[in-house]
Amino acid sequence: MNRMTPPQPVAVGFERETQTIAISDITPLRMVTDALKKTQKYGQIRSSVQQTGLVEPPAVARDRREPGKYLLVDGHLRIAALQEMGITEVDCLIATDDEAYTYNKRVNRLAIVQEHQMILNAIERGVPEAVIAKVLNVNVSNIRSKRRLLVGICPEAVELLKDKHVPMNTFKELRKMKPLRQIEAAQLMVAMNKYSVTYAKSLVGATPPSQLVDSANPKKVGSLSDEQIALMEQESEKLDREFRLLEETYGNDHLDLVIATGYIKRLIDNVHVVRYLAQQFPELLMEFQRITAGHEAPH
């Protein structure tokens, strides 16, 4: 049996929950000038905030120099519009990195489950679907699809995927599975950091009929034969078992790795050790430096 490499932790762009923050505690990273407030773009944003509220919350990062204060890394026009309207606090996404110049190179959009919830909130406040579609610059059918996004998806799977950037059609594939299998599929997606429709279809293809919602109709997976589909199911079950075994030991293995890396970091912080290794074992020193690159020893 081939040994599987434990999945590496995936960096998360935001804290999991939004937080209500006083606007006075948020420091903008760029100015919204009077000239900018006269532009058509600003007028559209102000109008949409008045009509629908915030469909997409601003993103802030905690100010490391002043506890309780935040840096505004995305949403300057929205914050300016709220201030003009006399609103004093706002729900924000908390970014895990305050380097605004690299912020837009990473994820700076809501995950689709979060967007779904924002749309539902707007609809509950009486905002018409057509208005929401105009604000988000999409057609009404797209809003309706996002409104129905989680129909047939079990709450546990939603919780696993709520902050992930999952294509809409992936949920369509998940809907074909029964709840327990949905949870297993979502866990595999998170572990592998793969949320594509193609990967979701492969999980459906590897699902036994007893775990499908429509078990009466035979599965059709491309041009695969029944024998090949059966083999996929067997391999999927084998992968699930191996994944469970890895899950049981991953926490301890990761802790051991962190401790070992921290120890090596302290070693090569010692100038005498570094000098000795550089003279006697330069290859080993290079490997130690590679292992500890970007690592901070635990405090």
Residue, then its C-alpha position, 0 to 999 in steps of 0.5 A: m500500500n502506498r504511503m500517503t503524504p499528510p495534507q499540508p495546512v492551508a493558509v486561511g485568508f480571513e478569520r472564520e466569523t465576521q465581527t461588528i466593529a465601530i467605524s471610528d476604530i478602523t483606520p483607512l489605508r488610503m484617502v477617499t477624496d472629495a473628488l472621488k466622492k463625486t465620481q459615478k462609481y462612488g454614487q453607485i456604491r452609496s446608492s446600493v448601500q442605501q437600498t440593500g445594505l452591505v452585501e459584501p462586508p469590508a475587510v480589515a486587519r488587526d492593528r498590531r500596534e494598538p489593540g482594539k484598532y483595525l486597518l482597513v484593507d478593502g472597502h474604503l468607498r463602502i466605509a465612506a458611504l456608511q459614514e456619510m449616512g451616519i452609520t457608526e458600526v459595520d460587520c467586517l471580515i477580519a483578514t489574517d494579514d495586514e500587508a495591504y499591498t499584497y492583499n489583492k493578490r490573495v483572496n479578497r472576495l466572499a466565499i460563496v456560502q458567505e455570499h449566499q447568506m448575505i443575499l438571504n439577509a438582503i432578501e429578508r430585509g425586503v430588497p428585491e432580487a433585481v436590485i441585488a443583481k444590479v448591485l452585484n452586476v449579475n443577472v437575476s437568475n444568478i441571484r436565484s441560483k445563489r439563493r437556492l445554493l444550499v438546498g439539499i446540502c446538510p449543515e455539517a457539509v456547509e460548516l466545512l465549506k462555509d469559508k472556502h471558494v467553492p464553485m456553484n456547480t460543486f454543490k450541485e454534485l454534492r446534492k446527489m449524495k446522502p448527508l453522510r457521504q456529503i460530509e465525507a466528500a467535504q472533508l476530502m475536499v478540505a484535506m486536499n484543498k480541491y473544490s473543483v466541479t471535476y473533483a466533485k464529480s469524481l467523488v460522486g462517481a466513487t460513491p456506492p449507490s447506497q450513498l446516493v440520493d437517487s440510487a435507482n438510476p445507474k451512475k454515468v461517469g464519462s465513458l467508464s464501464d460498470e467494472q471501472i466504476a466499481l473499481m473507483e468505488q473500491e479505491s475511494e473506500k480504501l482512500d477513505r480508510e487511509f485518510r482516517l488513519l492519517e487523521e488520527t496521527y496527524g496532530n501528534d506528527h505535526l506537533d513533533l515536526v513543529i518542536a523539531t523545527g523550533y529546536i533546529k531554529r534555535l541551534i542555527d541562531n547560535v553563531h558558534v554552531v553556524r560557524y562550525l557547520a559552515q566549516q565542517f558540514p555546509e550541506l547540512l547547514m543549508e538543509f537546516q536553513r531550508i527547513t527553518a526558512g520563515h519559521e518562528a520558534p514558539h514563545 
